[in-house]
Amino acid sequence: MRSAGEPTLVVLAAGIGSRYGGLKQMEPVGPHGEFIIDYSVYDALRAGFGGVVFVIREEIEEAFRQKIGRYVERWCETTYVFQRLDDLPPDFQVPPDRKKPWGTAHATLSCRHVVQTPFAVINADDFYGHTAYRALCEYLMNAQDRDGVYDYCMVGYLVENTLSDYGHVARGICTVDASGYLQGIHERTRIEKSGAGARYTQDGETWIEIPRGTPVSMNAWGFTPSVFSELESRFRQLLDQKQGDNLQAEFYLSEAVGALVREGRATVKVLPSDEPWFGITYQQDKARVQQALLDLVRQGVYPQNLREEAEALYRGGRSPRRGSPTR
């Protein structure tokens, strides 16, 4: 059984993958057909996380459980949550032509009924490195909201370590104070390589350079459950502001957290990482991820057959919850 003090890992796996052209969260990349999610859960369990919540879309449930869930359920307590378009505040309706999920903050909000412990949030298709999970777990084990101020954290990566060779990416550009706390974050949806650094554009014409060493968010966050009530109210505010224009509106986790920091409602400790990012944004990224993981296996960071190793380590040590998904 898991300890009450163990944090939970929330994996956002409901994305459509429009730039990739498919379900990249279920793309095999390891030497034995492992997915990036397998490595993420393995790293989280080694770090001390007690269970995992997968946020998925209802239409991919069967495939997801068959390809990923059937392994992870044997390693740890596992819960499934659907991110639904109609999971909206009262008096709001889904625009008739809306197909796209509401965004990372809405996906996180989908877990409000099943997560009662401090928890980390990650993307299913990003490889964060084992040190990120250790840092998140250590912080969350002691996280405590005080005097009306929420106690959150995030893993900060160097922008130059997070770029794709094959196109633009979206990142949260961070400003961090001398004590290592987040001062501000701005979501930039079109960042690309520029010499040894990076640049971004908002209009497709004017480019702004991003200095090397700039910390960015890769959506690796640590929260206490207090975040759910904040996300709920801020989602309603977003929908109110976008009345009549909700076809493409997105509720970004980085923007919600940034607003809490600006208002003095939350502190966010930035846990620095100099590890390179591996992820699948474009089809061409897959070969790089496969090679990077193979190199880590050869270095002994990961076992040759990760699923087999995880099964041996965690079989019988947890009590998986294999019930129906939360709808």
BAVEXKE-362482 format. One record per residue (C-alpha): residue number from 1; residue in one letter; x, y, z. Coordinates in Angstrom, 3 decimals. Each point is the difference from the previous one (the first is absolute). Example, Ala and Ser with C-alpha at 12.3 -4.5 7.8 and 13.67 -1.06 7.14 Angstrom:
BEGIN
+------+------+----------+----------+----------+
! resi ! resn !        u !        v !        w !
+------+------+----------+----------+----------+
!    1 !    A !   12.300 !   -4.500 !    7.800 !
!    2 !    S !    1.370 !    3.440 !   -0.660 !
+------+------+----------+----------+----------+
! end
This chain:
BEGIN
+------+------+----------+----------+----------+
! resi ! resn !        u !        v !        w !
+------+------+----------+----------+----------+
!    1 !    M !    0.000 !    0.000 !    0.000 !
!    2 !    R !    1.160 !    3.536 !   -0.696 !
!    3 !    S !    0.865 !    2.332 !    2.849 !
!    4 !    A !   -2.209 !    3.028 !    0.577 !
!    5 !    G !    3.119 !    2.168 !   -0.311 !
!    6 !    E !    0.906 !   -1.156 !   -3.481 !
!    7 !    P !   -0.706 !    2.478 !   -2.796 !
!    8 !    T !   -2.022 !   -0.953 !   -3.070 !
!    9 !    L !    1.175 !    0.241 !   -3.613 !
!   10 !    V !   -2.543 !    1.470 !   -2.430 !
!   11 !    V !    0.787 !   -0.754 !   -3.653 !
!   12 !    L !   -1.726 !    2.161 !   -2.622 !
!   13 !    A !   -0.614 !   -2.393 !   -2.890 !
!   14 !    A !   -3.146 !    1.386 !   -1.645 !
!   15 !    G !    1.719 !    2.077 !   -2.696 !
!   16 !    I !   -0.846 !   -0.540 !   -3.646 !
!   17 !    G !    3.538 !    0.499 !   -1.396 !
!   18 !    S !   -0.969 !    2.158 !   -2.969 !
!   19 !    R !    3.587 !    0.866 !   -0.967 !
!   20 !    Y !    1.101 !   -3.604 !    0.403 !
!   21 !    G !   -2.927 !   -1.427 !   -1.904 !
!   22 !    G !   -1.002 !   -2.688 !    2.512 !
!   23 !    L !   -0.031 !   -1.173 !    3.597 !
!   24 !    K !    3.621 !    0.704 !    0.887 !
!   25 !    Q !   -0.580 !   -1.041 !    3.631 !
!   26 !    M !   -0.298 !   -3.572 !   -1.321 !
!   27 !    E !    3.045 !    0.034 !   -2.273 !
!   28 !    P !    2.553 !   -2.724 !    0.907 !
!   29 !    V !    3.489 !    1.426 !    0.518 !
!   30 !    G !    1.822 !   -2.350 !    2.407 !
!   31 !    P !    2.113 !   -3.068 !   -0.963 !
!   32 !    H !   -2.877 !   -2.328 !    0.959 !
!   33 !    G !   -2.819 !    2.144 !   -1.321 !
!   34 !    E !   -0.320 !    2.155 !    3.110 !
!   35 !    F !   -1.784 !    3.346 !   -0.174 !
!   36 !    I !    1.237 !    3.246 !    1.516 !
!   37 !    I !   -2.779 !   -0.429 !    2.594 !
!   38 !    D !    1.590 !   -3.266 !    1.159 !
!   39 !    Y !    3.247 !    1.821 !    0.793 !
!   40 !    S !   -1.875 !    2.843 !    1.710 !
!   41 !    V !   -1.931 !   -2.317 !    2.325 !
!   42 !    Y !    3.109 !   -2.093 !    0.699 !
!   43 !    D !    1.968 !    3.130 !    0.933 !
!   44 !    A !   -2.860 !    1.290 !    2.161 !
!   45 !    L !   -0.301 !   -3.255 !    1.945 !
!   46 !    R !    3.765 !   -0.106 !    0.569 !
!   47 !    A !   -0.207 !    3.565 !    1.312 !
!   48 !    G !   -2.747 !   -0.833 !    2.512 !
!   49 !    F !   -3.322 !    0.772 !   -1.700 !
!   50 !    G !   -2.783 !   -2.282 !    1.157 !
!   51 !    G !   -2.390 !   -0.198 !   -2.929 !
!   52 !    V !   -0.881 !    1.328 !   -3.425 !
!   53 !    V !   -3.058 !    1.668 !   -1.517 !
!   54 !    F !   -0.274 !   -0.087 !   -3.789 !
!   55 !    V !   -2.067 !    2.768 !   -1.579 !
!   56 !    I !   -1.227 !   -1.338 !   -3.342 !
!   57 !    R !   -2.824 !    0.454 !   -2.508 !
!   58 !    E !   -2.803 !   -2.511 !    0.143 !
!   59 !    E !    0.472 !   -1.071 !   -3.617 !
!   60 !    I !    3.582 !   -1.179 !    0.600 !
!   61 !    E !   -0.727 !   -1.844 !    3.265 !
!   62 !    E !    0.049 !   -3.521 !   -1.419 !
!   63 !    A !    3.237 !    0.503 !   -1.941 !
!   64 !    F !    1.648 !    1.824 !    2.894 !
!   65 !    R !   -0.841 !   -2.689 !    2.543 !
!   66 !    Q !    1.141 !   -2.751 !   -2.356 !
!   67 !    K !    3.323 !    1.606 !   -0.933 !
!   68 !    I !    0.929 !    1.805 !    3.223 !
!   69 !    G !   -2.440 !   -0.567 !    2.842 !
!   70 !    R !    0.316 !   -3.768 !    0.137 !
!   71 !    Y !    3.673 !    0.373 !    0.927 !
!   72 !    V !   -0.193 !    2.992 !    2.330 !
!   73 !    E !   -2.961 !   -1.445 !    1.926 !
!   74 !    R !    2.310 !   -2.774 !    1.178 !
!   75 !    W !    2.588 !    2.481 !    1.276 !
!   76 !    C !   -2.057 !    2.465 !    2.022 !
!   77 !    E !   -3.409 !    1.370 !    0.898 !
!   78 !    T !   -1.444 !    1.150 !   -3.325 !
!   79 !    T !   -3.015 !    2.199 !   -0.719 !
!   80 !    Y !   -1.467 !    1.199 !   -3.297 !
!   81 !    V !   -1.774 !    3.317 !   -0.477 !
!   82 !    F !   -1.698 !    1.230 !   -3.162 !
!   83 !    Q !    0.608 !    3.548 !   -1.186 !
!   84 !    R !   -3.399 !    0.802 !   -1.462 !
!   85 !    L !   -0.977 !    2.985 !   -2.121 !
!   86 !    D !   -3.272 !    0.270 !    1.918 !
!   87 !    D !    1.703 !    0.165 !    3.415 !
!   88 !    L !   -0.973 !    3.658 !    0.297 !
!   89 !    P !   -1.374 !    2.303 !    2.688 !
!   90 !    P !   -3.794 !    0.243 !    0.187 !
!   91 !    D !   -1.624 !    2.184 !   -2.670 !
!   92 !    F !    2.771 !   -0.655 !   -2.545 !
!   93 !    Q !   -0.296 !   -2.213 !   -3.064 !
!   94 !    V !    2.528 !   -1.487 !   -2.409 !
!   95 !    P !    0.140 !    1.950 !   -3.282 !
!   96 !    P !   -1.508 !   -2.227 !   -2.736 !
!   97 !    D !    3.241 !   -0.190 !   -2.035 !
!   98 !    R !    2.411 !   -0.291 !    2.942 !
!   99 !    K !    2.193 !   -3.122 !   -0.295 !
!  100 !    K !    3.196 !    1.049 !    1.767 !
!  101 !    P !    0.451 !   -0.673 !    3.765 !
!  102 !    W !   -0.188 !    3.055 !    2.248 !
!  103 !    G !    3.706 !   -0.052 !    0.904 !
!  104 !    T !    2.426 !   -1.099 !    2.702 !
!  105 !    A !   -1.668 !    1.864 !    2.886 !
!  106 !    H !   -3.359 !   -1.542 !   -0.857 !
!  107 !    A !    1.632 !   -3.451 !   -0.236 !
!  108 !    T !    1.450 !    0.504 !    3.480 !
!  109 !    L !   -3.377 !    1.184 !    1.290 !
!  110 !    S !   -1.495 !   -3.276 !   -1.256 !
!  111 !    C !    1.780 !   -1.738 !    2.911 !
!  112 !    R !   -1.674 !    2.024 !    2.723 !
!  113 !    H !   -2.204 !   -2.869 !    1.157 !
!  114 !    V !    2.751 !   -2.636 !    0.317 !
!  115 !    V !    3.167 !    1.777 !    1.214 !
!  116 !    Q !    0.199 !    0.880 !    3.703 !
!  117 !    T !    3.791 !    0.074 !    0.480 !
!  118 !    P !    2.682 !    2.390 !   -1.230 !
!  119 !    F !    0.644 !   -0.938 !   -3.614 !
!  120 !    A !    2.205 !    0.549 !   -3.023 !
!  121 !    V !   -1.315 !    0.680 !   -3.506 !
!  122 !    I !    1.919 !   -1.049 !   -3.112 !
!  123 !    N !   -0.619 !   -0.397 !   -3.723 !
!  124 !    A !   -0.271 !   -3.558 !   -1.317 !
!  125 !    D !    2.265 !    0.639 !   -2.987 !
!  126 !    D !    2.880 !    1.800 !    1.752 !
!  127 !    F !    3.027 !   -1.752 !    1.515 !
!  128 !    Y !    1.045 !    1.991 !    3.061 !
!  129 !    G !    2.898 !   -2.026 !    1.428 !
!  130 !    H !    0.154 !   -1.861 !    3.305 !
!  131 !    T !    1.402 !    2.959 !    1.956 !
!  132 !    A !   -3.174 !    1.993 !   -0.685 !
!  133 !    Y !   -2.170 !   -2.545 !    1.818 !
!  134 !    R !    2.339 !   -0.136 !    2.980 !
!  135 !    A !   -0.102 !    3.789 !    0.316 !
!  136 !    L !   -3.791 !    0.124 !   -0.344 !
!  137 !    C !   -0.573 !   -2.800 !    2.496 !
!  138 !    E !    2.339 !    1.465 !    2.611 !
!  139 !    Y !   -1.709 !    3.366 !   -0.257 !
!  140 !    L !   -3.542 !   -1.349 !    0.054 !
!  141 !    M !    0.666 !   -2.175 !    3.049 !
!  142 !    N !    0.365 !    3.235 !    2.002 !
!  143 !    A !   -2.258 !    2.374 !   -1.958 !
!  144 !    Q !   -2.421 !    1.901 !    2.213 !
!  145 !    D !   -2.249 !    2.962 !   -0.764 !
!  146 !    R !    0.372 !    2.696 !    2.641 !
!  147 !    D !   -1.921 !    3.164 !    0.869 !
!  148 !    G !   -2.052 !   -0.133 !   -3.183 !
!  149 !    V !    3.041 !   -0.401 !   -2.258 !
!  150 !    Y !    0.306 !   -3.206 !   -2.008 !
!  151 !    D !    3.277 !   -1.946 !   -0.015 !
!  152 !    Y !    0.732 !   -1.238 !   -3.538 !
!  153 !    C !    3.080 !   -0.902 !   -2.038 !
!  154 !    M !    1.096 !   -0.662 !   -3.577 !
!  155 !    V !    2.998 !   -1.477 !   -1.795 !
!  156 !    G !    1.805 !    2.654 !   -2.040 !
!  157 !    Y !    1.970 !   -0.998 !   -3.102 !
!  158 !    L !    2.463 !    2.051 !   -2.035 !
!  159 !    V !   -1.724 !    1.163 !   -3.157 !
!  160 !    E !    2.834 !   -1.218 !   -2.253 !
!  161 !    N !   -0.476 !   -3.539 !    1.361 !
!  162 !    T !   -3.678 !   -0.146 !   -0.937 !
!  163 !    L !   -0.149 !    0.708 !   -3.733 !
!  164 !    S !   -0.862 !   -2.168 !   -3.001 !
!  165 !    D !    2.135 !   -0.107 !   -3.137 !
!  166 !    Y !   -3.135 !   -0.363 !   -2.117 !
!  167 !    G !   -2.278 !    2.903 !    0.851 !
!  168 !    H !   -1.302 !    2.365 !    2.639 !
!  169 !    V !   -1.045 !   -0.957 !    3.537 !
!  170 !    A !   -2.063 !    1.559 !    2.801 !
!  171 !    R !    1.678 !    0.832 !    3.300 !
!  172 !    G !   -0.681 !    2.108 !    3.073 !
!  173 !    I !    2.760 !    2.610 !    0.185 !
!  174 !    C !    0.832 !    0.614 !    3.668 !
!  175 !    T !    1.411 !    2.830 !    2.086 !
!  176 !    V !    1.583 !   -1.248 !    3.241 !
!  177 !    D !    1.150 !    2.071 !    2.982 !
!  178 !    A !    3.296 !   -0.324 !    1.860 !
!  179 !    S !   -1.554 !   -2.419 !    2.506 !
!  180 !    G !   -1.128 !   -2.374 !   -2.746 !
!  181 !    Y !   -3.698 !    0.882 !    0.012 !
!  182 !    L !   -2.105 !    0.632 !   -3.068 !
!  183 !    Q !   -0.711 !    3.669 !   -0.619 !
!  184 !    G !   -1.825 !   -0.317 !   -3.305 !
!  185 !    I !   -0.737 !   -2.386 !   -2.844 !
!  186 !    H !   -1.156 !    0.684 !   -3.556 !
!  187 !    E !   -1.234 !   -2.723 !   -2.312 !
!  188 !    R !    1.626 !    0.274 !   -3.434 !
!  189 !    T !   -1.471 !   -2.345 !   -2.578 !
!  190 !    R !    2.528 !    0.508 !   -2.801 !
!  191 !    I !    3.606 !   -0.417 !    1.193 !
!  192 !    E !    2.767 !   -1.310 !   -2.228 !
!  193 !    K !    3.767 !   -0.355 !   -0.080 !
!  194 !    S !    2.065 !    3.083 !   -0.807 !
!  195 !    G !    3.748 !   -0.559 !   -0.140 !
!  196 !    A !    1.065 !   -1.262 !    3.427 !
!  197 !    G !   -3.177 !    1.303 !    1.612 !
!  198 !    A !   -3.656 !    0.459 !   -0.836 !
!  199 !    R !   -2.508 !    2.544 !   -1.236 !
!  200 !    Y !   -3.763 !    0.385 !   -0.074 !
!  201 !    T !   -2.642 !    1.825 !   -1.993 !
!  202 !    Q !   -3.588 !    0.904 !    0.725 !
!  203 !    D !   -0.977 !    1.322 !   -3.414 !
!  204 !    G !    2.141 !   -2.190 !   -2.279 !
!  205 !    E !    2.080 !    2.980 !   -1.142 !
!  206 !    T !    1.726 !    1.655 !    2.966 !
!  207 !    W !    2.460 !   -2.261 !    1.831 !
!  208 !    I !    1.246 !    0.553 !    3.553 !
!  209 !    E !    3.181 !   -1.683 !    1.225 !
!  210 !    I !   -0.040 !   -2.111 !    3.169 !
!  211 !    P !    3.420 !   -0.008 !    1.737 !
!  212 !    R !    1.745 !   -3.306 !    0.690 !
!  213 !    G !   -0.558 !   -1.155 !    3.548 !
!  214 !    T !   -3.540 !    1.376 !    0.175 !
!  215 !    P !   -2.099 !   -2.350 !    2.179 !
!  216 !    V !   -3.144 !   -1.388 !   -1.596 !
!  217 !    S !   -2.908 !   -2.107 !    1.178 !
!  218 !    M !   -0.478 !   -3.405 !   -1.603 !
!  219 !    N !   -3.243 !   -0.518 !    1.923 !
!  220 !    A !    1.636 !   -1.869 !    2.883 !
!  221 !    W !   -1.823 !    1.522 !    2.966 !
!  222 !    G !   -0.499 !   -0.800 !    3.667 !
!  223 !    F !   -3.236 !    1.021 !    1.742 !
!  224 !    T !   -1.969 !   -0.422 !    3.181 !
!  225 !    P !   -3.706 !   -0.836 !   -0.480 !
!  226 !    S !   -0.811 !    3.687 !    0.575 !
!  227 !    V !    0.669 !    0.585 !   -3.686 !
!  228 !    F !   -3.290 !   -1.637 !   -1.022 !
!  229 !    S !   -2.269 !    2.702 !    1.417 !
!  230 !    E !    2.172 !    2.653 !   -1.651 !
!  231 !    L !   -0.105 !   -1.735 !   -3.378 !
!  232 !    E !   -3.756 !   -0.404 !    0.268 !
!  233 !    S !   -0.627 !    3.706 !    0.575 !
!  234 !    R !    2.556 !    1.113 !   -2.585 !
!  235 !    F !   -1.436 !   -2.304 !   -2.649 !
!  236 !    R !   -3.363 !    1.674 !    0.485 !
!  237 !    Q !    1.673 !    3.408 !   -0.333 !
!  238 !    L !    1.633 !   -1.084 !   -3.270 !
!  239 !    L !   -3.301 !   -1.215 !   -1.421 !
!  240 !    D !   -1.697 !    3.232 !    1.052 !
!  241 !    Q !    2.681 !    2.023 !   -1.779 !
!  242 !    K !   -0.200 !   -2.131 !   -3.136 !
!  243 !    Q !   -3.791 !   -0.024 !   -0.293 !
!  244 !    G !   -0.833 !   -0.461 !   -3.687 !
!  245 !    D !    3.626 !   -0.888 !   -0.837 !
!  246 !    N !    0.537 !   -3.344 !    1.704 !
!  247 !    L !    0.830 !   -2.069 !   -3.083 !
!  248 !    Q !    3.793 !    0.181 !    0.498 !
!  249 !    A !    0.340 !    1.318 !    3.570 !
!  250 !    E !    2.495 !   -1.906 !    2.178 !
!  251 !    F !    0.433 !   -0.010 !    3.746 !
!  252 !    Y !    3.774 !   -0.220 !    0.543 !
!  253 !    L !    1.408 !   -1.241 !    3.304 !
!  254 !    S !    2.937 !    2.390 !   -0.310 !
!  255 !    E !   -2.305 !    3.008 !   -0.340 !
!  256 !    A !   -2.136 !   -1.005 !    2.979 !
!  257 !    V !    3.097 !   -0.465 !    2.186 !
!  258 !    G !    1.515 !    3.230 !   -1.279 !
!  259 !    A !   -3.111 !    1.891 !    1.035 !
!  260 !    L !    0.135 !   -1.497 !    3.506 !
!  261 !    V !    3.631 !    1.110 !    0.336 !
!  262 !    R !   -0.780 !    3.543 !   -1.208 !
!  263 !    E !   -2.838 !    0.268 !    2.497 !
!  264 !    G !    2.169 !   -1.210 !    2.887 !
!  265 !    R !   -2.272 !   -3.014 !    0.458 !
!  266 !    A !    2.735 !   -2.599 !   -0.606 !
!  267 !    T !    3.740 !   -0.493 !    0.174 !
!  268 !    V !    1.586 !   -2.310 !   -2.562 !
!  269 !    K !    3.470 !   -1.365 !    0.736 !
!  270 !    V !    1.897 !   -0.601 !   -3.238 !
!  271 !    L !    1.939 !   -3.266 !    0.181 !
!  272 !    P !    2.804 !    0.444 !   -2.554 !
!  273 !    S !    0.919 !   -2.750 !   -2.449 !
!  274 !    D !    2.812 !    0.033 !   -2.542 !
!  275 !    E !   -1.139 !   -3.292 !   -1.550 !
!  276 !    P !   -0.838 !    0.059 !   -3.716 !
!  277 !    W !   -3.631 !   -0.321 !   -0.965 !
!  278 !    F !   -1.136 !   -2.937 !   -2.099 !
!  279 !    G !   -3.463 !    0.043 !   -1.446 !
!  280 !    I !   -2.119 !   -0.692 !   -3.014 !
!  281 !    T !   -1.445 !    3.094 !   -1.606 !
!  282 !    Y !    0.633 !   -0.985 !   -3.619 !
!  283 !    Q !    0.349 !   -3.372 !   -1.723 !
!  284 !    Q !    3.714 !    0.641 !   -0.532 !
!  285 !    D !    0.549 !    0.361 !    3.772 !
!  286 !    K !   -0.631 !   -3.711 !    0.549 !
!  287 !    A !    3.423 !   -1.193 !   -1.213 !
!  288 !    R !    1.779 !    2.466 !    2.316 !
!  289 !    V !   -2.033 !   -1.163 !    2.985 !
!  290 !    Q !    0.691 !   -3.660 !   -0.807 !
!  291 !    Q !    3.739 !    0.641 !   -0.205 !
!  292 !    A !    0.043 !    2.069 !    3.202 !
!  293 !    L !   -1.774 !   -2.741 !    1.946 !
!  294 !    L !    2.279 !   -2.672 !   -1.421 !
!  295 !    D !    3.002 !    2.040 !    1.155 !
!  296 !    L !   -1.467 !    0.260 !    3.511 !
!  297 !    V !   -0.577 !   -3.756 !    0.070 !
!  298 !    R !    3.608 !   -0.592 !   -1.020 !
!  299 !    Q !    1.148 !    2.368 !    2.754 !
!  300 !    G !   -1.953 !   -2.028 !    2.551 !
!  301 !    V !   -2.496 !    2.754 !    0.831 !
!  302 !    Y !   -2.864 !   -2.274 !   -1.096 !
!  303 !    P !   -0.307 !   -3.786 !   -0.322 !
!  304 !    Q !    0.027 !   -1.628 !   -3.431 !
!  305 !    N !   -3.582 !   -1.189 !    0.513 !
!  306 !    L !   -1.650 !    2.689 !    2.110 !
!  307 !    R !   -3.436 !   -1.633 !    0.298 !
!  308 !    E !    1.517 !   -3.278 !    1.168 !
!  309 !    E !    2.142 !    1.795 !    2.573 !
!  310 !    A !   -2.920 !    2.071 !    1.268 !
!  311 !    E !   -2.134 !   -3.122 !    0.319 !
!  312 !    A !    2.694 !   -1.676 !    2.093 !
!  313 !    L !    0.482 !    3.058 !    2.216 !
!  314 !    Y !   -3.608 !    0.927 !    0.681 !
!  315 !    R !   -2.035 !   -3.183 !   -0.365 !
!  316 !    G !   -1.914 !   -0.560 !    3.227 !
!  317 !    G !    1.334 !    3.184 !    1.554 !
!  318 !    R !   -3.040 !    2.105 !   -0.837 !
!  319 !    S !   -3.763 !   -0.444 !   -0.183 !
!  320 !    P !   -1.044 !    1.052 !   -3.501 !
!  321 !    R !   -3.411 !    1.539 !   -0.433 !
!  322 !    R !   -1.395 !   -1.295 !   -3.256 !
!  323 !    G !   -3.550 !    1.284 !    0.203 !
!  324 !    S !   -1.999 !    1.919 !   -2.560 !
!  325 !    P !    1.349 !    3.392 !   -1.074 !
!  326 !    T !   -1.277 !    3.150 !    1.625 !
!  327 !    R !   -2.408 !    1.588 !   -2.436 !
+------+------+----------+----------+----------+
! end
